[in-house]
Amino acid sequence: MSILEKIAAHAKKVIEYSDPLKGENIPYEGRLLFNENLFLPLQYYESLLEEVRNKLNESVRFYPSTSLKEEVTCRLCRIYNLDPSSVMLTAGADEGIKLALETVALYGRSRTVLIVRPCYSMPLVYSANMQIDLCSIFIDRENLKLPLTLIEDVIREKRPDLIFVCSPNNPIGMSHDMKELRELAELAQDAVLLIDETYVDYSDQDCSTLVRNFDNVIIVRSLSKSWGLAGLRIGYIISSETLLKTLRGLAQPFNISSVGLVMLSRALEMAHIVRRSIEDAKRIREYLYMKLREISKIRQVFPSKTNFITFSLGDSEKSLRVFSRLKERRIYVRKISEPYYDDCLRVTVAPKDIVDKFLLELNEVISGVS
C-alpha cells in the first residue's frame, strides 16, 4: 500500500477538534465552559496591548527573538522557583502533550499509552490520530484516589511507554496526593510519566519537585487559565535535560509568536494582579461549592483545586437536559462525556455576580427537569 493509500485509509478515522461554541457569540457572563480567568481586569489586557503597540517591529515585523524567549523563560522560572534549564515554553499545554506523545510514537517500545481517566481529552485524540495503543484506567468517584494497584497491573502486562495523569484533575477538579504521584513515578521508572498541571495555580501543591528526583517525569502547564492568556496559546514543560532536548528537537523553532512573547513579558511584570485574581477565584470557588451542595437535586459536588466545579445530577439523560436548557438561556457549561462520569456538568468559577446569576438559572432549570 502506498503512502497516499495509507493516509486515505487513516483519514477516515482521524478525530478532529470540535468547537462546542461553533462560532456562536455568547455573552461574557454565559461563557462558563472553558475555565478561562474571568477575574482579571480589562486594564491588564489593555496593558498587554499597549506593550505590543510600543514594540510593533519586535511584535509583528520580525521573527521571534531567541533572547527574549530566554529572558521570559527566566522570569517565569523566578516566579515559580524553577531552574531555567528544566523549562521549555510551548504553544499551550497542548503542544507539550503532543510532543510527549510524538516521542512515544518515535521511540516507544510498545507504542502504548496508559491514561488515568477521566482526563483532558487531547491525549486521547492525539493517541488515536498517531495510532498509538491506548489503555485506560478510571478513578473511582467515591474515593477519588489514584488506582495504583490497577496501574501496576497494567504496567506489568502492557509495559506502556507513557502514563498520563491530570493533577489537579480535569474534569473532576481534585488534586492527587503527592505521595501517590511519587509512587506512580517509581512504578513508571521504565516509562515516561506525563503530569498535566494546567490548574496548578489554583491548587496547594506543586509537582515540579518530582522532576528533581525522577528523570522520567514531564510536567505540562498552561498560561491560558490563571494568567488569562488563552488566546496567546502559551504553556510550558518542566522536565529533565535529556527529555527536554528530545522534545525541543520535535518542536517548531518559533513555536511562540513575537506577539505572545512581548505580551507574556509584560504579563509577568503584573504577577501581583494575576495572584490577586487567583485568590478571588479560590474564594468564590468555595462559595459556589457550598451553594451547589444546597441544591437537593444535585447528587454529588466534587471538591475542587481548580477554577471550575464539577457536579453530578445522578443521570446522564437528566444532565443532558439541564445542559441543553441552560444553553437555551445562553449559559454554556461543559457536559462531561467520559464513561462513568457522563451524569456530570462542569462550570467555570466566575465573579460572584455571574455565579449568582448562574445559580438562579440552574435552580430554575433543575426544578423544571423531571
C-alpha positions, 0 to 999 in steps of 0.5 A: 500500500502506498503512502497516499493509500495509507493516509486515505485509509487513516483519514477516515478515522482521524478525530478532529477538534470540535468547537462546542461554541461553533462560532456562536457569540455568547455573552461574557457572563454565559461563557462558563465552559472553558475555565478561562480567568474571568477575574482579571481586569480589562486594564491588564489586557489593555496593558498587554496591548499597549506593550505590543503597540510600543514594540510593533517591529519586535511584535509583528515585523520580525521573527521571534527573538531567541533572547527574549524567549530566554529572558521570559523563560527566566522570569517565569522560572523566578516566579515559580522557583524553577531552574531555567534549564528544566523549562521549555515554553510551548504553544499551550499545554497542548503542544507539550502533550503532543510532543510527549506523545510524538516521542512515544510514537518515535521511540516507544517500545510498545507504542502504548499509552496508559491514561488515568481517566477521566482526563483532558481529552487531547491525549486521547485524540492525539493517541488515536490520530498517531495510532498509538495503543491506548489503555485506560484506567478510571478513578473511582468517584467515591474515593477519588484516589489514584488506582495504583494497584490497577496501574501496576497491573497494567504496567506489568502486562502492557509495559506502556511507554507513557502514563498520563495523569491530570493533577489537579484533575480535569474534569473532576477538579481534585488534586492527587496526593503527592505521595501517590504521584511519587509512587506512580513515578517509581512504578513508571521508572521504565516509562515516561510519566506525563503530569498535566498541571494546567490548574496548578495555580489554583491548587496547594501543591506543586509537582515540579519537585518530582522532576528533581528526583525522577528523570522520567517525569514531564510536567505540562502547564498552561498560561491560558487559565490563571494568567488569562492568556488563552488566546496567546496559546502559551504553556510550558514543560518542566522536565529533565535535560535529556527529555527536554532536548528530545522534545525541543528537537520535535518542536517548531523553532518559533513555536511562540509568536513575537506577539505572545512573547512581548505580551507574556513579558509584560504579563509577568511584570503584573504577577501581583494582579494575576495572584490577586485574581487567583485568590478571588477565584479560590474564594468564590470557588468555595462559595459556589461549592457550598451553594451547589451542595444546597441544591437537593437535586444535585447528587454529588459536588466534587471538591475542587483545586481548580477554577471550575466545579464539577457536579453530578445530577445522578443521570446522564439523560437528566444532565443532558437536559439541564445542559441543553436548557441552560444553553437555551438561556445562553449559559454554556457549561461543559457536559462531561462525556467520559464513561462513568462520569457522563451524569456530570456538568462542569462550570467555570468559577466566575465573579460572584455576580455571574455565579449568582446569576448562574445559580438562579438559572440552574435552580430554575432549570433543575426544578423544571427537569423531571 
